[in-house]
Every structure is written in structure tokens, then in C-alpha cells.
Amino acid sequence: MSLRASIVDRYPQNPILTGADFPPGSGIVRVFNSGVIKWRGRYIMACRAEDQALVGRIWIAESTDGVHFVPRPAPVAMPEDDPEYAEYTAGMIYDPRITELEGRFYLVHAAHSAHTCRLSLVETADFEHFKWLGFISETDNRNGVLFPEKIQGLYARLDRPNPGAEFGDIWVSYSPDLIFWGRSRCVLRNCQVRWAWAKVGPGAVPIKTPEGWLVIFHGVRWQCKSHYVYQLGVCLLDLEEPHRIIRLAKEAILEPRELYELVGQTPSVVFTSGAVVEDDGEVKLYYGGADTVMCLATTSVERLLDACHNR
């Protein structure tokens, strides 16, 4: 009996980036859940870099091959002297996703404080100069990711409002200006995903195909009521009405199996914030392992579409 073909393949030399790869004296001990984009032949990773005091930084790392990343000497400068920014971040910013829109790049990231979690937006044209545009959600919302083009004349994003600490669904919202958002619709409920009955959330930037928007998401379940297990899934959304699911893969496409996914700051976690589609259809899927290290897996648009239809 032949084994079923895998949907994604782990890079054999995982992890591809760790806290030890950051400049000496930086204090960074972990890097995970980082957004990635390919621009002008280079791979740009917006790292979630964290020190032992749990202070988070967005830290750019670069690569020419999509595998070997080198962090820059210093993190992205954020407006820490701004009273509003300081109050609603408290040094905890994380899980950036990078979307190219109309010739500019936007990083949506989570910001956590005593007011719970909000979505925040950073803009750049060259990954050298960054501008903070402000908070773009109410409290208790995370996993924000922008679509790479307008839908019916409006900017669109996926996110995960948190009705409670243990549950959450994927929603889509729309905006005329990237700042003010509304017309929200539920896209995917956790109860629709057999292996993720606790919560689901958007992952990488949606990938446009002739069949619809491919969305790689994370899903979470309790294992024996003792801890969460994070896995990755994939679904296909309607191009013009992305609250409508066309197909949903019944199986997870990646689950924690390797030591670097099972053991770390948070055990049993694979979590993606970025994917790069190459010209030949290959997809480089970047993901955090156990909230500790950055990893890489490869697949293709064809394999992901096939999973939506047949797995």
C-alpha cells in the first residue's frame, strides 16, 4: 500500500532562523511567526523577535535564496515616545504580515497591552523607512492580514476577533482608507474545522488564483484538555465575496511533529504569517515552530488547490 503524498514538505535543515542568529548584544532569544515577502529578487522577513523580558520587536532579516536569512543590525524603529502607541502596545508587538498594495508595503501586526490586543499598521515603500499609521481595530482582535488588492473598490482584510479566550473565528472586513474598517462578515467558524474546535485564524497573505483566494490558516484544538495544538489548514474563498467559502480541506496540511515544533516556549505549534509564491507555482511557506524558531516548508499552488478539493 502506497503512502499518501504530503501536501507540504518541511525543509530538511529546519529551523532556518533562531534567536542565536541575531546580532550580539541584541538580547533576542526567540524569533517566530514572521511575515515574508519577495521583492526585487530578495526575500524580506519581518521577524517577530523577542527578548527574555517578552519585549517584542519587528526586525527585518534578508535572504537571496529564501532559506538563509540575515537579520539587520537593529530592529524597525517604532514611535515608542508616542503616548497612544505606548499605552496600547506596552512593548508587546507581534505576528506581522506583509502585503504589497499599490506599490507600497503594509505590515499588519498585533499590539498587546492592558487593553487586550489590537491591530496596528505600518507602511513602507523600501523596507528602509517605516511609518506607523495607527491602530486599525477595536480591542481584542488579532491575526490581521490584508488582501493584496482591493475587492469591489475597497481594501479588505481577514482577522480574528476574540469573543473569548478559548474561541475564535475568521472574519473579513472592508475599508476605504486602510484605517477605518467595517462591513464585517464571518468567513470560517472554528466548528467547521474538524481538527480545530477551539479557534481558527488567518495566516499568510491570501493567494489569488483563477479559482478563488487560497487562504492558509491556523487552527487550534485542545489535546486531552491539557494544552493547545496549533496546525495549519487551507481553504478557498470566492474572489468577489471572500466571506463565501468555495472549498475547505478537511485535513490539516501541517501539524507539529518535529522536535522544533513540539518543544519550545509553547509546545505543539506550527503557525504561519507568510508565504511566497514563486514564478513556477512553488510556495515557500514560512512558519514558527513552538513559538521559538522560524521554519520553512514548501508546497505549490496546485497542491494546495488539490487539498481544498480532495483532502
C-alpha positions as CSV (number, residue, x, y, z in Angstrom):
1,M,0.0,0.0,0.0
2,S,1.5,3.3,-1.0
3,L,1.6,6.3,1.3
4,R,-0.5,9.4,0.6
5,A,1.5,12.2,-0.9
6,S,2.2,15.0,1.6
7,I,0.6,18.4,0.9
8,V,3.7,20.3,2.2
9,D,7.3,19.3,2.7
10,R,9.5,20.5,5.6
11,Y,12.9,22.0,4.7
12,P,15.3,19.3,5.9
13,Q,17.6,21.8,7.7
14,N,14.9,23.4,9.8
15,P,14.9,25.7,11.7
16,I,16.1,28.4,9.3
17,L,16.3,31.3,11.8
18,T,16.8,31.3,15.6
19,G,17.4,33.9,18.3
20,A,21.1,33.0,18.2
21,D,21.3,34.4,14.6
22,F,20.6,38.0,15.8
23,P,23.4,40.5,16.4
24,P,25.4,40.0,19.7
25,G,24.0,42.2,22.4
26,S,20.5,42.4,20.9
27,G,19.0,40.3,23.6
28,I,16.9,38.4,21.2
29,V,16.3,34.8,22.3
30,R,13.3,33.8,20.0
31,V,12.1,34.5,16.5
32,F,8.8,33.1,15.2
33,N,5.5,33.9,13.4
34,S,7.2,36.3,10.9
35,G,5.8,37.8,7.7
36,V,7.8,37.3,4.5
37,I,7.6,38.8,1.0
38,K,9.8,38.6,-2.1
39,W,10.8,42.0,-3.5
40,R,13.3,42.8,-6.2
41,G,14.8,39.3,-6.1
42,R,15.3,39.4,-2.3
43,Y,13.3,37.8,0.4
44,I,12.3,40.2,3.2
45,M,11.3,38.7,6.5
46,A,9.6,40.9,9.1
47,C,10.5,39.0,12.2
48,R,8.7,38.6,15.4
49,A,11.8,38.9,17.6
50,E,11.5,38.6,21.3
51,D,13.8,39.0,24.3
52,Q,13.7,37.3,27.7
53,A,11.6,40.1,29.1
54,L,9.0,39.3,26.4
55,V,9.5,42.6,24.7
56,G,8.7,42.2,21.1
57,R,10.4,43.8,18.1
58,I,9.7,43.9,14.4
59,W,13.1,43.1,13.0
60,I,13.9,42.8,9.3
61,A,16.0,39.9,8.1
62,E,17.0,39.4,4.4
63,S,17.8,36.5,2.1
64,T,18.8,35.9,-1.5
65,D,17.6,32.3,-1.6
66,G,14.6,32.3,0.7
67,V,16.4,30.0,3.1
68,H,19.4,31.7,4.7
69,F,18.3,34.9,6.4
70,V,20.5,37.5,7.9
71,P,19.0,39.9,10.5
72,R,19.8,43.6,10.1
73,P,21.9,45.3,12.9
74,A,18.8,46.9,14.6
75,P,15.0,46.5,14.7
76,V,12.4,48.6,12.9
77,A,12.1,51.9,14.8
78,M,8.6,52.3,16.3
79,P,7.2,55.5,17.8
80,E,7.7,54.5,21.4
81,D,7.5,58.1,22.6
82,D,4.0,58.5,21.2
83,P,1.6,58.3,24.2
84,E,-1.1,56.5,22.2
85,Y,1.4,53.9,20.8
86,A,3.0,53.4,24.2
87,E,-0.3,52.9,26.0
88,Y,-1.7,50.3,23.6
89,T,1.4,48.3,22.9
90,A,3.2,48.0,26.3
91,G,6.2,46.7,24.4
92,M,4.3,43.7,23.0
93,I,4.0,43.8,19.2
94,Y,4.0,40.6,17.2
95,D,3.0,38.4,14.3
96,P,3.5,40.9,11.4
97,R,2.1,40.1,7.9
98,I,3.4,41.9,4.9
99,T,1.2,42.8,2.0
100,E,2.1,44.7,-1.2
101,L,-0.6,47.1,-2.2
102,E,-0.5,49.8,-5.0
103,G,3.3,49.9,-4.9
104,R,3.7,50.1,-1.1
105,F,4.1,47.6,1.6
106,Y,1.9,47.3,4.7
107,L,2.7,45.4,7.9
108,V,-0.3,44.5,9.9
109,H,0.7,43.4,13.4
110,A,-0.8,42.7,16.8
111,A,-0.3,45.0,19.7
112,H,-1.0,43.8,23.2
113,S,-1.4,45.8,26.4
114,A,-3.7,46.0,29.5
115,H,-6.4,46.9,27.0
116,T,-6.0,43.4,25.4
117,C,-5.0,43.0,21.7
118,R,-5.5,45.4,18.8
119,L,-4.3,45.5,15.2
120,S,-1.7,48.1,14.2
121,L,-0.5,49.2,10.8
122,V,3.0,50.1,9.5
123,E,3.8,51.4,6.0
124,T,7.0,51.3,3.9
125,A,8.0,51.8,0.3
126,D,11.5,50.4,0.6
127,F,11.9,48.5,3.8
128,E,14.3,51.2,5.0
129,H,11.9,53.9,6.1
130,F,8.8,52.9,8.1
131,K,5.8,54.9,9.1
132,W,3.3,53.9,11.8
133,L,-0.2,54.6,10.6
134,G,-2.0,53.9,13.9
135,F,-4.4,51.3,15.3
136,I,-6.9,49.8,12.8
137,S,-9.2,47.7,15.1
138,E,-11.0,47.8,18.3
139,T,-9.7,45.8,21.2
140,D,-9.5,42.0,21.3
141,N,-8.7,41.5,17.6
142,R,-5.6,39.8,16.1
143,N,-4.2,37.8,13.2
144,G,-5.0,40.7,10.8
145,V,-3.8,40.2,7.2
146,L,-4.6,42.4,4.1
147,F,-5.6,41.1,0.8
148,P,-3.1,42.1,-2.0
149,E,-5.7,44.0,-4.0
150,K,-9.0,45.9,-3.5
151,I,-12.2,43.9,-3.7
152,Q,-15.2,45.7,-5.2
153,G,-13.4,49.0,-4.7
154,L,-12.5,48.5,-1.1
155,Y,-9.4,47.3,0.8
156,A,-10.1,44.0,2.5
157,R,-8.6,42.1,5.4
158,L,-9.0,38.9,7.3
159,D,-8.8,38.9,11.1
160,R,-9.8,37.0,14.2
161,P,-12.0,38.9,16.8
162,N,-11.8,37.1,20.1
163,P,-15.2,36.6,21.7
164,G,-13.5,34.7,24.5
165,A,-10.0,33.5,25.4
166,E,-10.7,30.0,24.1
167,F,-12.7,30.5,20.9
168,G,-12.4,32.5,17.7
169,D,-13.5,32.5,14.0
170,I,-12.1,34.1,10.9
171,W,-13.8,37.3,9.7
172,V,-13.5,39.6,6.7
173,S,-13.8,43.4,6.9
174,Y,-13.5,46.3,4.4
175,S,-12.1,49.8,4.4
176,P,-11.9,52.8,2.0
177,D,-8.6,54.0,3.5
178,L,-6.9,51.1,5.4
179,I,-7.7,52.9,8.7
180,F,-11.5,52.7,9.3
181,W,-13.0,49.2,8.9
182,G,-16.5,47.8,8.7
183,R,-19.0,45.7,6.7
184,S,-17.6,42.7,8.6
185,R,-18.8,39.2,7.7
186,C,-17.8,35.8,9.3
187,V,-15.8,33.7,6.9
188,L,-14.9,30.5,8.8
189,R,-16.1,29.2,12.1
190,N,-14.0,27.0,14.3
191,C,-16.8,24.4,14.4
192,Q,-16.5,24.0,10.6
193,V,-12.9,22.7,11.1
194,R,-12.9,19.1,12.5
195,W,-9.3,19.4,13.8
196,A,-9.6,22.9,15.2
197,W,-12.6,23.1,17.5
198,A,-11.0,25.8,19.8
199,K,-10.2,28.6,17.3
200,V,-9.1,29.4,13.8
201,G,-7.2,32.5,12.5
202,P,-5.8,33.9,9.2
203,G,-2.2,33.1,8.4
204,A,-0.3,34.1,5.3
205,V,-1.5,36.8,2.8
206,P,-4.3,35.3,0.6
207,I,-3.0,33.9,-2.7
208,K,-5.1,34.9,-5.8
209,T,-5.9,32.0,-8.2
210,P,-8.4,31.7,-11.0
211,E,-10.5,29.5,-8.7
212,G,-10.5,31.9,-5.8
213,W,-8.4,33.2,-2.9
214,L,-6.3,30.5,-1.3
215,V,-6.0,31.1,2.4
216,I,-3.6,29.2,4.6
217,F,-4.8,29.5,8.2
218,H,-4.0,28.1,11.6
219,G,-6.4,26.1,13.7
220,V,-6.2,25.1,17.3
221,R,-7.6,22.3,19.4
222,W,-7.2,21.1,23.0
223,Q,-5.3,17.9,23.4
224,C,-6.7,16.0,26.4
225,K,-7.8,19.4,27.8
226,S,-4.1,20.0,28.8
227,H,-2.7,22.2,26.1
228,Y,-3.4,23.7,22.7
229,V,-2.2,22.1,19.5
230,Y,-1.7,24.5,16.5
231,Q,-1.9,23.2,13.0
232,L,-2.2,24.7,9.5
233,G,-5.1,24.3,7.1
234,V,-6.2,25.7,3.7
235,C,-9.4,26.9,2.2
236,L,-10.6,28.6,-1.0
237,L,-12.6,31.8,-0.9
238,D,-14.7,33.5,-3.5
239,L,-12.8,36.2,-5.4
240,E,-15.5,38.9,-5.2
241,E,-17.3,37.8,-2.0
242,P,-14.5,36.4,0.2
243,H,-16.9,35.6,3.1
244,R,-18.0,32.7,0.9
245,I,-16.0,29.5,1.2
246,I,-15.8,27.6,-2.1
247,R,-13.8,24.7,-0.7
248,L,-12.3,23.7,2.6
249,A,-9.6,21.0,3.0
250,K,-10.9,18.6,5.7
251,E,-7.4,17.6,6.7
252,A,-4.7,19.8,8.2
253,I,-1.8,20.4,5.8
254,L,0.8,20.7,8.5
255,E,0.8,19.6,12.1
256,P,3.5,19.7,14.8
257,R,5.6,16.5,14.6
258,E,9.3,17.5,14.7
259,L,11.2,18.3,17.9
260,Y,11.5,22.1,17.0
261,E,7.7,22.2,16.6
262,L,6.8,20.1,19.7
263,V,9.3,21.6,22.2
264,G,9.8,25.3,22.9
265,Q,8.2,28.3,24.5
266,T,4.8,27.0,23.5
267,P,4.7,23.3,22.8
268,S,3.0,21.7,19.8
269,V,2.8,24.8,17.5
270,V,3.1,25.4,13.8
271,F,1.9,28.9,12.9
272,T,2.3,30.8,9.6
273,S,2.4,34.6,8.9
274,G,3.9,34.5,5.5
275,A,4.2,32.6,2.2
276,V,5.9,33.4,-1.1
277,V,4.6,32.2,-4.4
278,E,7.4,31.7,-6.9
279,D,7.1,32.1,-10.7
280,D,6.8,28.3,-11.2
281,G,4.0,28.0,-8.7
282,E,6.1,26.7,-5.8
283,V,5.0,28.1,-2.5
284,K,7.6,28.8,0.2
285,L,5.6,28.5,3.5
286,Y,7.3,30.2,6.5
287,Y,6.1,29.2,9.9
288,G,7.0,29.5,13.6
289,G,7.9,26.3,15.5
290,A,6.8,26.1,19.1
291,D,6.8,29.9,19.4
292,T,10.6,29.7,19.4
293,V,12.2,29.4,15.9
294,M,11.4,30.1,12.2
295,C,10.9,27.2,9.8
296,L,10.3,26.6,6.2
297,A,8.1,24.2,4.2
298,T,7.4,24.0,0.5
299,T,4.3,23.2,-1.5
300,S,2.7,24.5,-4.6
301,V,-0.4,26.4,-5.7
302,E,-1.5,23.2,-7.5
303,R,-1.1,21.0,-4.4
304,L,-2.9,23.5,-2.2
305,L,-5.9,23.7,-4.6
306,D,-5.9,19.9,-4.8
307,A,-6.1,19.7,-1.0
308,C,-9.1,22.0,-1.0
309,H,-10.9,19.8,-3.5
310,N,-9.8,16.3,-2.4
311,R,-8.3,16.2,1.1
